[in-house]
Amino acid sequence: MEQYYYDYIFTQCFLKDWKGLSKIEKKVLRDRRKYMDSIFVFSEENIAKLQKINDMLHKKEEAIHAHANLLRKRQKEYVDSNRIDDYEIDFELLLFSSVYDKFHPDFEGNSYYSNESLFHFGDNENDAEEFFVKENWNEFANSSHPLAKDHHCYTFHCIYDHSFLSWQDIMQIEDVWINIVILNQFCLEIK
């Protein structure tokens, strides 16, 4: 019963903007995550699936980084030719699973987690981005955690460390979308 209650509240929250949650909703989500993680078993099968998710995300990050560099070149050309004044390249993460549809029948096809600012690329940040893509973001290194020896990409790290998602929620991922959002900026200085 406790898990059903937590899952129901969880789905209520992801119908809202994650950044607009109340203090009470955040507390309930932290409590849910703590409870869900306490009953999660890091079996060989679960560890293998988590590693697969991380590996797939890492490959996608590398492809996104390469594509973002092409987009940045185009955007710089726009700035240099005064078509735009500036730009930003942002990345949005969306996670999907049909598991949570039972709590909201009209929810089918919607993401159960989104992060509108997964990462951000600007002008002349290539070294930082290389570090970002290559760095091991494993929060459990130097510990006895079952995932301590793995290399974690930033997106996987973000999912388990910067969200209210439990390990079971991560295991439920069926689809991942990473959207590249280009913000063309047109500035006007009024004196």
C-alpha positions in Angstrom: 0.0 0.0 0.0 2.8 2.4 0.9 4.4 1.9 -2.5 1.1 2.5 -4.3 0.6 5.8 -2.3 4.1 6.9 -3.2 3.7 6.1 -6.8 0.4 7.9 -7.0 2.0 11.0 -5.5 5.0 10.6 -7.8 2.7 10.6 -10.9 0.9 13.7 -9.5 4.2 15.5 -9.3 5.4 14.7 -12.8 2.2 16.1 -14.2 3.6 19.4 -12.9 6.8 21.2 -13.7 9.5 19.5 -11.6 11.0 22.9 -10.7 7.6 24.1 -9.5 7.1 21.5 -6.8 6.1 22.7 -3.3 8.2 21.9 -0.2 5.7 19.2 0.8 5.8 17.6 -2.6 9.6 17.6 -2.5 9.6 16.0 0.9 7.1 13.3 -0.2 9.3 12.6 -3.2 12.5 12.4 -1.1 10.6 10.0 1.3 9.4 8.0 -1.7 12.9 7.7 -3.1 14.4 6.7 0.2 11.7 4.1 0.6 12.0 2.8 -2.9 15.8 2.7 -2.7 15.6 0.8 0.6 13.7 -2.1 -1.1 15.7 -2.1 -4.3 17.9 -5.1 -4.8 21.2 -4.6 -6.8 21.0 -8.1 -8.3 23.3 -9.0 -11.1 20.4 -8.5 -13.5 19.6 -5.1 -12.2 23.2 -4.0 -12.2 23.5 -5.2 -15.8 20.5 -3.2 -16.8 21.7 0.0 -15.1 25.1 -0.4 -16.8 23.3 -0.9 -20.1 21.3 2.3 -19.6 24.5 4.2 -18.6 26.4 2.9 -21.7 23.6 3.8 -24.0 23.4 7.3 -22.6 27.1 7.7 -22.8 27.2 6.8 -26.5 24.3 9.2 -27.1 26.1 12.0 -25.2 29.1 11.6 -27.5 26.9 11.9 -30.6 25.1 14.9 -29.2 28.4 16.6 -28.4 29.6 16.1 -32.0 26.3 17.4 -33.3 26.3 20.4 -30.9 29.7 21.4 -32.2 28.3 21.5 -35.8 25.4 23.6 -34.5 27.7 25.9 -32.7 29.7 26.6 -35.9 26.5 27.5 -37.7 25.4 29.7 -34.8 28.8 31.5 -34.7 28.3 32.2 -38.4 25.0 33.8 -37.7 26.5 35.9 -35.0 29.4 36.9 -37.2 27.1 37.9 -40.0 24.8 39.9 -37.5 21.8 37.7 -38.2 21.6 37.1 -34.5 23.3 38.7 -31.5 24.0 35.7 -29.5 22.9 32.1 -28.9 22.7 29.3 -26.4 22.5 25.6 -26.9 20.5 23.8 -24.2 19.7 20.1 -23.8 16.4 18.8 -22.4 16.1 15.2 -21.0 12.8 13.4 -21.2 12.3 9.9 -19.7 9.3 7.7 -20.7 7.7 4.6 -19.3 4.3 3.0 -19.7 4.5 1.6 -16.1 3.1 4.8 -14.6 0.1 5.0 -17.0 -2.1 3.1 -14.6 -2.2 6.0 -12.3 -3.4 8.4 -15.0 -5.0 6.9 -18.0 -4.6 10.2 -19.9 -0.9 10.3 -19.2 0.0 7.7 -21.8 2.8 8.9 -24.1 4.0 11.7 -21.7 7.4 11.7 -20.0 7.5 10.8 -16.4 10.6 12.9 -15.8 12.0 15.9 -17.6 15.0 18.1 -17.0 15.0 21.2 -19.2 18.6 22.1 -18.4 20.5 18.9 -18.6 23.5 20.7 -19.9 24.3 23.9 -21.7 26.8 24.7 -24.4 27.8 28.3 -25.2 30.5 29.9 -27.3 34.2 28.9 -26.8 33.5 26.2 -24.2 34.9 23.2 -26.1 37.4 22.2 -23.5 34.8 22.3 -20.7 32.5 20.2 -22.9 35.2 17.6 -23.6 35.7 17.4 -19.9 32.0 17.1 -19.4 31.7 14.2 -21.8 34.8 12.3 -20.8 34.7 12.8 -17.0 33.6 9.9 -14.7 30.6 11.3 -12.9 30.2 8.3 -10.6 29.1 9.5 -7.2 29.9 6.1 -5.7 33.6 5.8 -6.6 35.7 4.9 -3.6 32.8 3.3 -1.8 31.3 -0.2 -1.4 28.3 0.7 -3.6 27.5 -2.0 -6.2 28.1 0.5 -9.0 31.3 2.0 -7.5 33.6 0.6 -10.2 31.6 1.8 -13.2 32.3 4.8 -15.3 29.1 7.0 -15.2 28.3 9.5 -17.9 26.8 12.8 -16.9 23.3 12.1 -18.0 23.2 8.9 -15.9 24.6 10.7 -13.0 22.0 13.5 -13.4 19.2 10.9 -13.4 20.2 9.2 -10.2 21.8 12.1 -8.3 19.9 15.3 -9.4 16.4 14.0 -9.4 13.8 12.4 -7.2 14.0 9.2 -9.2 14.6 5.9 -7.4 16.7 3.1 -8.8 13.4 1.3 -9.7 12.3 4.4 -11.6 15.5 4.3 -13.6 15.0 0.6 -14.3 11.5 1.5 -15.7 13.0 3.7 -18.4 11.6 2.6 -21.8 12.5 5.6 -23.9 14.9 8.5 -23.6 14.7 11.7 -25.6 17.4 14.3 -25.4 16.3 17.4 -27.2 18.7 20.0 -28.4 17.2 23.5 -28.0 18.8 26.4 -29.8 18.0 29.8 -28.4 18.7 32.5 -30.9 19.1 35.8 -29.0 18.3 39.2 -30.5 19.4 42.0 -28.2 18.6 45.6 -28.3 20.2 48.2 -26.1 18.1 51.3 -25.4 20.0 54.3 -23.9 
